[in-house]
Amino acid sequence: MRTWPVQEAKARFSAFLEASLREGPQVVTKRGVEAAVLVPVEEWRHLQRSARPTLKELLLADTPRAEMQVPARGRLRRRARANSG
């Protein structure tokens, strides 16, 4: 994965894009700090699909995806029955 300073990525966008398509993701830096990544669209779609499982996948998963807090139950109270008469 190659790193491109933002100025170079802007000035040589065609080369930047071709490198992404040919070599895979390309990192853009801003003031020496990684800021963004250019990825080929098929890789992006794959990442999107894997980040959002289907409802079927969620229901069939072995482990929960998140911890859910279940509130403590209080004492059961029954409603008074109305006498029919």
N, CA and C of each residue as an Amber inpcrd file, in Angstrom:
protein
   255
   0.8620000  -1.1700000   0.0000000   0.0000000   0.0000000   0.0000000
   0.9070000   1.2310000   0.0000000   0.7510000   2.0240000  -1.0110000
   1.5750000   3.2190000  -1.1600000   0.9230000   4.4020000  -0.4510000
   1.7700000   5.3130000   0.0080000   1.2970000   6.5260000   0.6680000
   1.5480000   7.7240000  -0.2340000   0.5460000   8.5660000  -0.3800000
   0.6120000   9.7520000  -1.2260000   0.3220000  10.9900000  -0.3860000
   1.2030000  11.9820000  -0.3960000   0.8470000  13.2610000   0.2210000
  -0.3250000  13.8610000  -0.5630000  -1.2060000  14.5590000   0.1030000
  -2.4090000  15.0890000  -0.5440000  -2.0780000  15.9510000  -1.7670000
  -1.0110000  16.7450000  -1.7030000  -0.6500000  17.5900000  -2.8400000
  -0.3020000  16.7360000  -4.0610000   0.4480000  15.6360000  -3.8520000
   0.8230000  14.7670000  -4.9570000  -0.3980000  14.0190000  -5.4970000
  -1.2620000  13.5740000  -4.6030000  -2.4750000  12.8660000  -5.0300000
  -3.3480000  13.7800000  -5.8850000  -3.4390000  15.0540000  -5.5080000
  -4.2190000  16.0090000  -6.2940000  -3.5600000  16.2870000  -7.6370000
  -2.2660000  16.5040000  -7.6300000  -1.5450000  16.8650000  -8.8520000
  -1.4710000  15.7030000  -9.8360000  -1.4300000  14.4930000  -9.3140000
  -1.2800000  13.3090000 -10.1750000  -2.4370000  12.3440000  -9.9710000
  -3.6540000  12.8850000  -9.9940000  -4.8210000  12.0610000  -9.6680000
  -4.9560000  10.8420000 -10.5850000  -4.6920000  10.9930000 -11.8800000
  -4.8060000   9.8470000 -12.7960000  -3.8550000   8.7260000 -12.3800000
  -2.6210000   9.0660000 -12.0250000  -1.6520000   8.0630000 -11.5770000
  -2.0810000   7.4700000 -10.2370000  -2.6240000   8.3030000  -9.3720000
  -3.1270000   7.8810000  -8.0650000  -4.2540000   6.8550000  -8.2500000
  -5.1920000   7.1680000  -9.1400000  -6.3040000   6.2750000  -9.4200000
  -5.8190000   4.9660000 -10.0530000  -4.9340000   5.0510000 -11.0110000
  -4.3960000   3.8470000 -11.6590000  -3.6600000   2.9610000 -10.6590000
  -2.9150000   3.5660000  -9.7580000  -2.2070000   2.7830000  -8.7320000
  -3.2050000   2.0420000  -7.8510000  -4.3220000   2.6820000  -7.5380000
  -5.3510000   2.0430000  -6.7320000  -5.9400000   0.8440000  -7.4610000
  -6.2270000   1.0130000  -8.7410000  -6.8200000  -0.0720000  -9.5240000
  -5.8290000  -1.2090000  -9.7530000  -4.5720000  -0.8880000  -9.9220000
  -3.5410000  -1.8770000 -10.2350000  -2.9760000  -2.5550000  -8.9830000
  -2.7110000  -1.7500000  -7.9410000  -2.0010000  -2.2500000  -6.7530000
  -2.8880000  -2.4320000  -5.5260000  -4.0790000  -1.8600000  -5.5410000
  -4.9560000  -1.9330000  -4.3760000  -5.0030000  -0.6040000  -3.6440000
  -5.4920000  -0.6020000  -2.4150000  -5.6980000   0.6380000  -1.6590000
  -4.4600000   1.5390000  -1.6100000  -4.7040000   2.8500000  -1.7160000
  -3.6500000   3.8660000  -1.6600000  -4.0090000   4.8440000  -0.5340000
  -3.0480000   5.1280000   0.3190000  -3.2700000   6.0090000   1.4730000
  -2.9010000   7.4400000   1.1050000  -3.7280000   8.3880000   1.5430000
  -3.4520000   9.8130000   1.3590000  -3.1010000  10.3920000   2.7260000
  -2.0220000  11.1540000   2.7680000  -1.6350000  11.7870000   4.0200000
  -1.8200000  13.3030000   3.9210000  -2.1430000  13.8900000   5.0450000
  -2.2840000  15.3390000   5.1450000  -1.3860000  15.7820000   6.2830000
  -0.3720000  16.5620000   5.9480000   0.6350000  17.0090000   6.9130000
   1.2970000  15.8200000   7.6140000   1.5180000  14.7460000   6.8330000
   2.2050000  13.5710000   7.3590000   1.3470000  12.5960000   8.1320000
   0.0550000  12.8950000   8.2730000  -0.8450000  12.0230000   9.0240000
  -1.8120000  11.3510000   8.0430000  -1.9840000  10.0390000   8.1650000
  -2.9080000   9.3280000   7.2940000  -4.3010000   9.9230000   7.4240000
  -4.9130000  10.2740000   6.2690000  -6.2010000  10.9520000   6.2990000
  -7.2980000  10.1790000   5.5680000  -6.9440000   9.4640000   4.4840000
  -7.9620000   8.7770000   3.6950000  -7.3170000   7.6420000   2.9160000
  -8.1780000   6.8090000   2.3320000  -7.7160000   5.6990000   1.5140000
  -8.5650000   5.6370000   0.2510000  -7.9160000   5.4790000  -0.8840000
  -8.6180000   5.2630000  -2.1400000  -8.5640000   3.7740000  -2.4290000
  -9.7530000   3.1530000  -2.5590000  -9.8200000   1.7130000  -2.8230000
 -10.6270000   1.4620000  -4.0910000 -10.3340000   0.3940000  -4.8180000
 -11.1520000   0.0430000  -5.9790000 -12.5910000  -0.2400000  -5.5510000
 -13.5440000   0.0700000  -6.4090000 -14.9540000  -0.0270000  -6.0550000
 -15.3690000  -1.4480000  -5.6690000 -14.8410000  -2.4610000  -6.3160000
 -15.2190000  -3.8270000  -5.9460000 -14.7610000  -4.1730000  -4.5170000
 -13.5970000  -3.6970000  -4.1410000 -13.1270000  -3.9180000  -2.7710000
 -14.0160000  -3.1770000  -1.7780000 -14.4210000  -1.9710000  -2.1400000
 -15.3140000  -1.1740000  -1.2880000 -16.6440000  -1.9050000  -1.1010000
 -17.2050000  -2.4270000  -2.1800000 -18.4780000  -3.1570000  -2.0810000
 -18.3380000  -4.3830000  -1.1930000 -17.2220000  -5.0890000  -1.3260000
 -16.9750000  -6.2570000  -0.4770000 -16.9180000  -5.8470000   1.0000000
 -16.2260000  -4.7520000   1.2830000 -16.1410000  -4.2550000   2.6630000
 -17.5150000  -3.8600000   3.1940000 -18.3190000  -3.2290000   2.3550000
 -19.6650000  -2.8240000   2.7680000 -20.5230000  -4.0450000   3.0800000
 -20.4750000  -5.0560000   2.2170000 -21.2710000  -6.2690000   2.4450000
 -20.8480000  -6.9730000   3.7280000 -19.5560000  -7.0560000   3.9720000
 -19.0880000  -7.7690000   5.1640000 -19.3480000  -6.9750000   6.4380000
 -19.5040000  -5.6730000   6.3260000 -19.7670000  -4.8420000   7.5080000
 -21.2400000  -4.9000000   7.9100000 -22.1210000  -5.2440000   6.9710000
 -23.5560000  -5.2930000   7.2460000 -24.1010000  -6.6930000   6.9790000
 -24.0960000  -7.5520000   7.9850000 -24.6330000  -8.8890000   7.7570000
 -26.1490000  -8.8400000   7.5530000 -26.6740000  -9.8460000   6.8860000
 -28.1120000  -9.9270000   6.6740000 -28.7970000 -10.3280000   7.9780000
 -30.1050000 -10.1540000   8.0250000 -30.8660000 -10.5580000   9.1980000
 -30.6980000 -12.0550000   9.4440000 -30.7010000 -12.8260000   8.3780000
 -30.5130000 -14.2780000   8.5080000 -29.1710000 -14.5850000   9.1550000
 -28.1060000 -13.9130000   8.7100000 -26.7810000 -14.1370000   9.2900000
 -26.7550000 -13.7510000  10.7690000 -27.4250000 -12.6550000  11.1170000
 -27.4750000 -12.2380000  12.5200000 -28.1990000 -13.2660000  13.3780000
 -29.3240000 -13.7640000  12.8770000 -30.1050000 -14.7240000  13.6530000
 -29.4090000 -16.0780000  13.7980000 -28.6110000 -16.4550000  12.8030000
 -27.9320000 -17.7420000  12.8480000 -26.5300000 -17.6760000  13.4590000
 -26.0820000 -16.4900000  13.8350000 -24.7300000 -16.3250000  14.3740000
 -24.5890000 -17.0590000  15.7070000 -23.3980000 -17.5950000  15.9510000
 -23.1190000 -18.3090000  17.1930000 -23.0340000 -17.3770000  18.3980000
 -22.5590000 -16.1750000  18.1610000 -22.3750000 -15.2230000  19.2610000
 -23.1630000 -13.9510000  18.9960000 -23.5980000 -13.2830000  20.0510000
 -24.3220000 -12.0230000  19.8550000 -23.3900000 -10.9460000  19.3090000
 -23.9340000 -10.0000000  18.5520000 -23.1320000  -8.9190000  17.9860000
 -22.9540000  -7.7800000  18.9760000 -23.7770000  -7.7270000  19.9850000
 -23.6660000  -6.6480000  20.9690000 -24.1910000  -7.1500000  22.3060000
 -23.7140000  -6.5540000  23.3460000 -24.2060000  -6.8810000  24.6770000
 -25.4680000  -6.0750000  24.9310000 -26.5060000  -6.7400000  25.3480000
 -27.7600000  -6.0480000  25.6490000 -27.9840000  -6.0820000  27.1500000
 -28.3190000  -4.9590000  27.6960000 -28.6350000  -4.8800000  29.1050000
 -30.1070000  -5.2600000  29.2910000 -30.3540000  -6.2640000  30.1050000
 -31.7190000  -6.6730000  30.3940000 -32.0580000  -6.1150000  31.7690000
 -33.0880000  -5.2740000  31.8380000 -33.4240000  -4.6830000  33.1390000
 -33.8920000  -5.7560000  34.1220000 -33.5810000  -5.5420000  35.3830000
 -34.0050000  -6.4750000  36.4250000 -35.5250000  -6.4280000  36.5290000
 -36.1080000  -7.5910000  36.7400000 -37.5540000  -7.6370000  36.8600000
 -37.9440000  -7.3950000  38.3060000 -38.9750000  -6.6420000  38.4900000
 -39.4870000  -6.3970000  39.8420000 -40.3980000  -7.5370000  40.2590000
 -40.9780000  -7.3970000  41.4230000 -41.9070000  -8.4290000  41.8870000
 -43.1260000  -8.4300000  40.9980000 -43.6100000  -9.6230000  40.7420000
 -44.8040000  -9.7310000  39.9130000 -46.0180000  -9.2540000  40.6900000
 -46.8040000  -8.4490000  40.0450000 -48.0520000  -7.9970000  40.6660000
 -49.1950000  -8.3990000  39.7480000 -50.1660000  -8.9960000  40.3290000
 -51.3180000  -9.3950000  39.5380000 -52.4140000  -8.3600000  39.6890000
 -53.1010000  -8.1690000  38.6050000 -54.2340000  -7.2480000  38.6690000
 -55.3720000  -7.9200000  39.4130000 -56.1080000  -7.0990000  40.1290000
 -57.2860000  -7.6320000  40.8230000 -58.3060000  -7.9840000  39.7690000
 -58.8980000  -9.1550000  39.9220000 -59.9020000  -9.5890000  38.9660000
 -61.2280000  -8.9100000  39.2520000 -61.8400000  -8.4780000  38.2270000
 -63.1700000  -7.8790000  38.3970000 -64.1920000  -9.0060000  38.4680000
 -65.0560000  -8.9320000  39.4540000 -66.1210000  -9.9540000  39.5730000
 -67.2040000  -9.6610000  38.5650000 -67.5260000 -10.6770000  37.8020000
 -68.6250000 -10.4720000  36.8410000 -69.9420000 -10.8150000  37.5470000
 -70.9160000 -10.0670000  37.3540000 -72.0750000 -10.3240000  38.1470000
 -73.3090000  -9.8940000  37.6540000
